[in-house]
Amino acid sequence: MRLFAALSLIALASAPLPAQNRPPDFGQGWLPEFNHAAAQILALAEATPPEKYAWRPAPGIRSTSEVLMHTMETNYWLLKQAGIQVTLPKPAPSPERGVPRKDDVLFWLRASLDAVRSSYPTADRQKKVKFFGQDTPAENVFLRILVHNHEHMGQLIAYARMSGVTPPWSK
């Protein structure tokens, strides 16, 4: 019986997602995957009430606004590491802990996501860059951007659920 249950779970886990549950560009490359992560991060940021931006799971752990600002700052930093000339839309904010207002966080988050999105198609992704002391193609730094955004999207989903916010796509 246990073997049957285990095999059933494996079969369910390996079954393809129904078309209605997949993003339209699912599995179609780096930019669609980034767009999916960016859309979910932004949807969570927009769905979170302003008073929840200061929420943190425990003392000394980043608040919701700090996670969003960290994601924004790292997007810009990683673009620079990939050799992209970054032009900020206005003077840079103070470090991640200094931007608690929702409107300001959303402005900077959107700007960073747009900067990544617009840089990828025209970047010389095969160019070798120094990244943490090693030579690597800029493409690998873009992969780090994607992974980093997904990491914090997952963190923000947990934050949202713990602070009483339902991710918009799961309603």
C-alpha positions as CSV (number, residue, x, y, z in Angstrom):
1,M,0.0,0.0,0.0
2,R,2.8,2.4,0.9
3,L,4.5,1.6,-2.4
4,F,1.3,2.4,-4.3
5,A,0.9,5.7,-2.4
6,A,4.6,6.7,-3.1
7,L,4.3,5.8,-6.8
8,S,1.0,7.8,-7.1
9,L,2.7,10.8,-5.6
10,I,5.6,10.5,-8.0
11,A,3.2,10.3,-10.9
12,L,1.2,13.3,-9.7
13,A,4.4,15.4,-9.1
14,S,5.8,14.5,-12.6
15,A,2.5,15.2,-14.4
16,P,2.6,18.4,-16.6
17,L,0.7,21.4,-15.3
18,P,-2.7,21.9,-16.9
19,A,-2.5,24.7,-19.5
20,Q,-4.8,27.0,-17.4
21,N,-2.3,27.0,-14.5
22,R,0.8,27.8,-16.6
23,P,2.0,31.2,-17.6
24,P,1.8,31.5,-21.5
25,D,5.6,31.6,-21.9
26,F,6.3,28.8,-19.4
27,G,9.6,27.2,-20.2
28,Q,10.3,29.6,-23.1
29,G,13.6,31.0,-21.9
30,W,15.3,33.5,-19.6
31,L,13.2,36.6,-20.2
32,P,9.8,35.0,-19.9
33,E,10.9,33.3,-16.7
34,F,12.2,36.6,-15.4
35,N,8.9,38.3,-16.4
36,H,7.0,35.7,-14.4
37,A,9.1,36.2,-11.3
38,A,8.9,40.0,-11.7
39,A,5.1,40.0,-12.1
40,Q,4.6,37.9,-9.0
41,I,7.0,40.0,-6.9
42,L,5.2,43.2,-8.1
43,A,1.8,41.6,-7.5
44,L,2.7,40.8,-3.9
45,A,4.2,44.2,-3.4
46,E,1.0,45.9,-4.7
47,A,-1.3,43.6,-2.7
48,T,0.5,44.2,0.6
49,P,-1.1,47.0,2.5
50,P,1.2,49.9,3.4
51,E,1.0,49.1,7.1
52,K,2.4,45.6,6.4
53,Y,5.6,46.9,4.8
54,A,7.1,47.2,8.2
55,W,6.2,43.6,9.1
56,R,9.1,41.3,9.8
57,P,8.9,37.6,10.9
58,A,11.3,38.3,13.9
59,P,13.5,41.0,15.3
60,G,16.6,41.5,13.2
61,I,15.1,39.9,10.0
62,R,14.4,42.0,7.0
63,S,10.9,43.6,6.9
64,T,8.7,43.3,3.8
65,S,9.9,46.7,2.5
66,E,13.5,45.8,3.2
67,V,13.2,42.5,1.2
68,L,11.7,44.5,-1.7
69,M,14.4,47.2,-1.5
70,H,17.1,44.5,-1.2
71,T,15.8,42.9,-4.4
72,M,15.8,46.3,-6.2
73,E,19.3,47.1,-5.1
74,T,20.7,43.7,-6.0
75,N,19.0,43.9,-9.5
76,Y,21.0,47.2,-10.2
77,W,24.2,45.8,-8.6
78,L,24.0,42.6,-10.7
79,L,23.3,44.5,-13.9
80,K,26.5,46.5,-13.2
81,Q,28.4,43.2,-12.6
82,A,27.1,42.0,-16.0
83,G,28.7,45.1,-17.6
84,I,25.5,47.0,-18.1
85,Q,25.6,50.8,-17.9
86,V,22.8,51.5,-15.4
87,T,21.1,54.9,-15.4
88,L,18.9,55.4,-12.3
89,P,15.6,57.2,-12.8
90,K,16.4,59.6,-10.0
91,P,19.0,59.9,-7.2
92,A,19.5,56.6,-5.5
93,P,17.7,55.9,-2.3
94,S,19.4,55.3,1.0
95,P,20.3,51.7,1.8
96,E,17.5,49.1,1.9
97,R,16.4,49.9,5.5
98,G,15.8,53.6,4.6
99,V,12.8,53.3,2.3
100,P,9.7,52.2,4.3
101,R,7.0,53.9,2.2
102,K,5.0,51.6,-0.1
103,D,4.9,54.1,-3.0
104,D,8.6,54.7,-2.9
105,V,9.4,51.0,-2.7
106,L,7.1,50.3,-5.7
107,F,8.7,53.0,-7.7
108,W,12.2,51.6,-7.2
109,L,11.2,48.0,-7.5
110,R,9.4,48.7,-10.9
111,A,12.4,50.7,-12.1
112,S,14.8,47.9,-11.3
113,L,12.7,45.2,-12.9
114,D,12.3,47.3,-16.0
115,A,16.0,47.9,-16.1
116,V,16.7,44.2,-16.0
117,R,14.0,43.5,-18.6
118,S,15.2,46.1,-21.0
119,S,18.9,45.2,-20.6
120,Y,18.7,41.5,-21.3
121,P,17.9,41.5,-25.0
122,T,20.6,43.9,-25.9
123,A,23.3,42.8,-23.5
124,D,26.5,41.1,-24.8
125,R,25.8,38.0,-22.7
126,Q,28.9,36.1,-23.9
127,K,31.2,38.9,-22.8
128,K,33.5,37.8,-20.0
129,V,33.1,39.8,-16.8
130,K,34.6,39.5,-13.3
131,F,32.1,38.2,-10.9
132,F,33.2,37.5,-7.3
133,G,36.8,37.3,-8.5
134,Q,36.2,34.9,-11.4
135,D,35.8,35.3,-15.1
136,T,32.4,34.3,-16.3
137,P,30.1,35.2,-19.2
138,A,27.7,38.0,-18.4
139,E,24.9,35.4,-19.1
140,N,25.8,33.8,-15.8
141,V,25.3,37.0,-14.0
142,F,21.8,37.3,-15.6
143,L,21.1,33.8,-14.3
144,R,22.0,35.0,-10.8
145,I,19.5,37.9,-11.3
146,L,16.8,35.4,-12.2
147,V,17.7,33.1,-9.3
148,H,17.9,36.0,-6.8
149,N,14.4,37.3,-7.8
150,H,12.9,33.9,-7.5
151,E,14.5,33.4,-4.1
152,H,13.0,36.6,-2.8
153,M,9.6,35.9,-4.5
154,G,9.4,32.8,-2.4
155,Q,10.4,34.7,0.7
156,L,7.8,37.3,0.0
157,I,5.1,34.6,-0.5
158,A,5.9,33.3,3.0
159,Y,5.9,36.8,4.4
160,A,2.6,37.6,2.8
161,R,0.9,34.4,4.2
162,M,2.4,35.0,7.6
163,S,1.2,38.6,7.7
164,G,-2.3,37.8,6.5
165,V,-1.9,38.8,2.8
166,T,-3.1,36.3,0.2
167,P,-1.0,36.2,-3.0
168,P,-3.2,37.6,-5.7
169,W,-2.8,34.6,-8.0
170,S,-3.9,32.1,-5.4
171,K,-7.3,33.7,-4.5
